[in-house]
Amino acid sequence: MAAIEFGGLTYAPMEVIVDPRKGFWLFGYGSVVWKVCALLMKCQKPSSITQRIPHEQVDFEHDDRKSGFVEGFARRFWQASPDHRGIPERPGRVCTLLSAADAEALEPGSASGPNEYKVHGCAYHVPANKGPSVMEGLLFREKAGYTQRLVDVTCTDGSTVQALVFVGEPAGEHFAGYQPGSEIAEIISKSAGPSGPNLEYFLKLYAALETEGQLDSHLRNIYTELERLGAVLHADTGVTASTDSAQSPS
């Protein structure tokens, strides 16, 4: 794949580690999680945001979907987003998947619950006849510092699938690294990019995982800080950033 020019930045080519012409499983742990209506519709009792945030379907073609999790990893909002939920001058924060060892090294003692190193998400099967076109779209979407890895997904139906996953690793150009929850919340509340407000991304993911009972202390901490900032204001009618939110690019 060639380098991608977008928004005044040049993004390095990404190595493709599967043959998309043969079809592949894809594991999503960020926006793919909240772009599934079923996750938000299952909750019986609405909480502060669950069931009241708009939801939508995933935007790539697939012929099968399984809920599941990967073990030995942590979901962290430590990846800078200069292309989707931020702009180059003010990148937002989106999540990445880190090995338990990397997460512990960067934030010692952070694991404090059963979900800390078990990341729940969704696995989608992309059929062979759609593989190349879907991969092309994924390479563009994940261009800002993500690389491809293979993981074993334990599915809720009892099966296990090997799936492709996009991760932002500590050595990556757009890896922001550890920051306290208060600093991450500040960035999320003020950032916006071509894909919309950073706050929208966070709250929709939070709501979906809350519905499933799969929140971890990292996400809870950021949400608490967003509440403290007054950023979580209109979750019943949509998602809005705090009053001093960053200007979205034209």
C-alpha positions as CSV (number, residue, x, y, z in Angstrom):
1,M,0.0,0.0,0.0
2,A,1.2,3.5,-0.8
3,A,1.5,6.4,1.7
4,I,-1.7,8.3,2.2
5,E,-1.9,12.1,2.0
6,F,-4.8,13.5,4.1
7,G,-5.4,16.8,5.9
8,G,-1.9,18.1,5.4
9,L,-0.2,15.0,6.8
10,T,1.5,12.0,5.1
11,Y,0.6,8.6,6.7
12,A,3.1,5.8,6.2
13,P,2.1,2.7,4.3
14,M,0.7,-0.2,6.4
15,E,1.7,-3.8,6.0
16,V,-1.3,-6.1,5.2
17,I,-0.8,-9.4,7.0
18,V,-3.9,-11.3,5.6
19,D,-5.0,-12.0,2.0
20,P,-8.2,-10.2,1.8
21,R,-9.1,-12.1,-1.4
22,K,-9.7,-15.1,0.9
23,G,-11.9,-13.3,3.3
24,F,-11.0,-12.6,6.9
25,W,-12.4,-12.0,10.4
26,L,-12.0,-8.5,11.9
27,F,-12.1,-7.7,15.6
28,G,-13.3,-4.3,16.6
29,Y,-12.9,-2.8,20.0
30,G,-13.7,0.9,19.4
31,S,-16.2,2.4,17.1
32,V,-17.1,-1.0,15.6
33,V,-18.5,-1.8,19.1
34,W,-21.0,1.0,19.2
35,K,-21.9,0.8,15.5
36,V,-24.1,-2.3,16.3
37,C,-27.7,-1.6,17.2
38,A,-28.2,-4.9,19.1
39,L,-25.7,-3.8,21.8
40,L,-27.7,-0.7,22.7
41,M,-31.1,-2.3,22.4
42,K,-30.4,-5.1,24.9
43,C,-30.3,-3.0,28.0
44,Q,-33.5,-3.0,30.1
45,K,-32.8,-0.1,32.4
46,P,-31.5,3.1,30.9
47,S,-28.6,4.6,32.8
48,S,-27.1,8.1,32.5
49,I,-26.4,7.6,28.8
50,T,-27.3,4.0,27.8
51,Q,-30.2,3.7,25.3
52,R,-30.3,7.5,24.8
53,I,-27.3,7.9,22.5
54,P,-28.0,7.5,18.7
55,H,-26.5,4.3,17.2
56,E,-25.8,3.1,13.8
57,Q,-24.7,0.1,11.8
58,V,-21.1,-0.7,10.8
59,D,-20.0,0.7,7.5
60,F,-18.4,-2.3,5.9
61,E,-19.9,-5.4,4.3
62,H,-19.8,-8.6,6.3
63,D,-21.7,-11.9,6.4
64,D,-21.4,-12.9,10.0
65,R,-20.9,-11.2,13.4
66,K,-20.0,-12.6,16.8
67,S,-19.6,-10.9,20.1
68,G,-16.5,-11.9,22.0
69,F,-13.3,-10.9,23.8
70,V,-9.6,-11.1,23.7
71,E,-7.5,-11.9,26.8
72,G,-4.2,-10.4,27.8
73,F,-4.9,-7.0,26.4
74,A,-6.1,-3.6,27.6
75,R,-8.2,-1.0,25.9
76,R,-6.7,2.5,26.4
77,F,-7.5,6.0,25.1
78,W,-3.8,6.6,24.4
79,Q,-3.9,6.9,20.6
80,A,-3.8,10.4,19.1
81,S,-6.4,11.0,16.3
82,P,-5.3,13.8,13.9
83,D,-7.6,12.5,11.1
84,H,-11.0,11.4,12.5
85,R,-11.7,12.8,16.0
86,G,-9.2,15.6,15.9
87,I,-7.1,17.7,13.5
88,P,-3.3,17.7,13.1
89,E,-3.0,20.9,15.3
90,R,-5.2,19.4,18.0
91,P,-5.4,15.6,17.7
92,G,-8.2,13.9,19.7
93,R,-7.9,10.7,21.6
94,V,-9.2,7.3,20.5
95,C,-8.6,3.8,21.8
96,T,-6.0,1.3,21.1
97,L,-5.4,-2.3,22.1
98,L,-2.3,-2.8,24.2
99,S,-0.7,-6.0,25.5
100,A,-1.2,-6.4,29.3
101,A,2.6,-6.1,29.6
102,D,2.7,-2.7,27.8
103,A,-0.3,-1.4,29.7
104,E,1.2,-2.4,33.0
105,A,4.6,-0.9,32.1
106,L,3.1,2.4,31.2
107,E,0.6,2.6,34.1
108,P,1.8,0.3,36.9
109,G,-0.9,-1.1,39.1
110,S,-3.8,0.0,36.8
111,A,-5.4,-3.4,36.7
112,S,-8.1,-3.3,39.4
113,G,-11.0,-5.4,38.1
114,P,-12.0,-8.5,36.2
115,N,-12.3,-6.6,32.9
116,E,-8.9,-4.9,32.9
117,Y,-7.1,-7.4,30.7
118,K,-10.1,-8.9,28.9
119,V,-11.2,-6.6,26.1
120,H,-14.8,-7.2,24.8
121,G,-15.7,-6.3,21.2
122,C,-17.2,-7.7,18.0
123,A,-15.8,-10.0,15.4
124,Y,-17.0,-9.6,11.8
125,H,-16.4,-12.0,9.0
126,V,-15.7,-10.2,5.7
127,P,-16.4,-12.6,2.7
128,A,-13.8,-13.2,0.0
129,N,-15.7,-11.3,-2.7
130,K,-15.8,-8.2,-0.5
131,G,-12.4,-8.6,1.1
132,P,-10.2,-6.3,-1.1
133,S,-12.7,-3.4,-1.1
134,V,-13.3,-3.6,2.7
135,M,-9.5,-3.8,3.3
136,E,-9.0,-0.7,1.2
137,G,-11.5,1.2,3.4
138,L,-9.9,-0.1,6.6
139,L,-6.4,0.9,5.5
140,F,-7.7,4.5,5.0
141,R,-9.6,4.6,8.3
142,E,-6.8,3.2,10.4
143,K,-4.0,5.1,8.7
144,A,-3.0,7.2,11.7
145,G,-0.4,5.0,13.4
146,Y,-2.2,1.7,13.5
147,T,-0.7,-1.6,12.5
148,Q,-2.2,-5.1,11.9
149,R,-2.0,-8.0,14.3
150,L,-3.8,-11.4,14.6
151,V,-5.6,-12.3,17.8
152,D,-7.7,-15.2,19.0
153,V,-11.2,-14.0,19.8
154,T,-13.3,-16.1,22.3
155,C,-16.9,-15.7,21.1
156,T,-19.9,-15.8,23.3
157,D,-21.4,-18.6,21.2
158,G,-18.5,-20.9,22.4
159,S,-16.4,-20.7,19.3
160,T,-13.0,-19.2,18.8
161,V,-11.9,-17.3,15.7
162,Q,-8.6,-15.8,14.6
163,A,-9.2,-12.2,13.7
164,L,-7.4,-9.3,12.3
165,V,-7.1,-6.3,14.6
166,F,-5.7,-2.8,14.1
167,V,-3.6,-1.6,17.1
168,G,-1.7,1.6,17.9
169,E,1.5,0.4,19.5
170,P,3.8,2.3,21.8
171,A,6.4,2.7,19.1
172,G,3.9,4.2,16.7
173,E,4.1,7.8,15.5
174,H,0.6,8.7,16.8
175,F,0.8,6.8,20.1
176,A,0.2,9.5,22.8
177,G,1.1,7.3,25.7
178,Y,-0.1,7.3,29.3
179,Q,-2.0,10.4,30.5
180,P,-4.1,10.8,33.7
181,G,-7.9,10.5,33.1
182,S,-8.4,14.2,33.7
183,E,-6.0,15.1,30.9
184,I,-7.6,12.6,28.5
185,A,-11.1,13.9,29.4
186,E,-10.0,17.5,28.7
187,I,-8.7,16.6,25.3
188,I,-11.8,14.5,24.4
189,S,-14.2,17.3,25.5
190,K,-12.5,19.9,23.3
191,S,-11.5,17.9,20.2
192,A,-13.4,17.3,16.9
193,G,-12.4,16.2,13.4
194,P,-13.8,15.1,10.1
195,S,-15.6,12.2,11.7
196,G,-17.2,14.3,14.4
197,P,-16.7,15.3,18.0
198,N,-14.3,13.2,20.1
199,L,-16.9,13.2,22.9
200,E,-19.3,11.4,20.6
201,Y,-16.9,8.6,20.0
202,F,-16.1,8.1,23.7
203,L,-19.7,8.3,24.9
204,K,-21.1,5.9,22.3
205,L,-18.4,3.3,23.2
206,Y,-19.0,3.9,26.9
207,A,-22.7,3.3,26.5
208,A,-22.3,0.1,24.5
209,L,-19.9,-1.4,27.0
210,E,-22.0,-0.3,29.9
211,T,-24.9,-2.1,28.4
212,E,-22.9,-5.3,28.2
213,G,-21.5,-4.8,31.7
214,Q,-18.0,-4.7,30.3
215,L,-16.7,-1.3,31.5
216,D,-13.2,-1.1,33.0
217,S,-11.7,1.4,35.5
218,H,-9.9,3.3,32.6
219,L,-13.2,4.1,30.9
220,R,-15.0,4.8,34.2
221,N,-12.3,7.2,35.2
222,I,-12.5,9.2,32.0
223,Y,-16.3,9.4,32.1
224,T,-16.1,10.7,35.7
225,E,-13.7,13.4,34.6
226,L,-16.0,14.3,31.7
227,E,-18.9,14.7,34.1
228,R,-16.7,16.9,36.3
229,L,-15.9,19.1,33.3
230,G,-19.6,19.4,32.5
231,A,-19.0,17.8,29.1
232,V,-21.8,15.1,29.5
233,L,-24.8,17.4,29.0
234,H,-27.2,16.3,26.3
235,A,-26.8,12.5,26.0
236,D,-30.6,12.2,25.7
237,T,-30.7,14.2,22.4
238,G,-27.3,13.4,21.0
239,V,-23.7,14.2,22.0
240,T,-22.2,17.6,22.5
241,A,-18.8,18.8,23.6
242,S,-18.3,21.2,26.4
243,T,-18.9,24.9,25.9
244,D,-15.3,25.7,24.9
245,S,-14.9,22.9,22.4
246,A,-12.4,23.1,19.6
247,Q,-13.4,24.3,16.2
248,S,-14.1,21.6,13.7
249,P,-12.2,21.8,10.4
250,S,-14.2,23.2,7.5
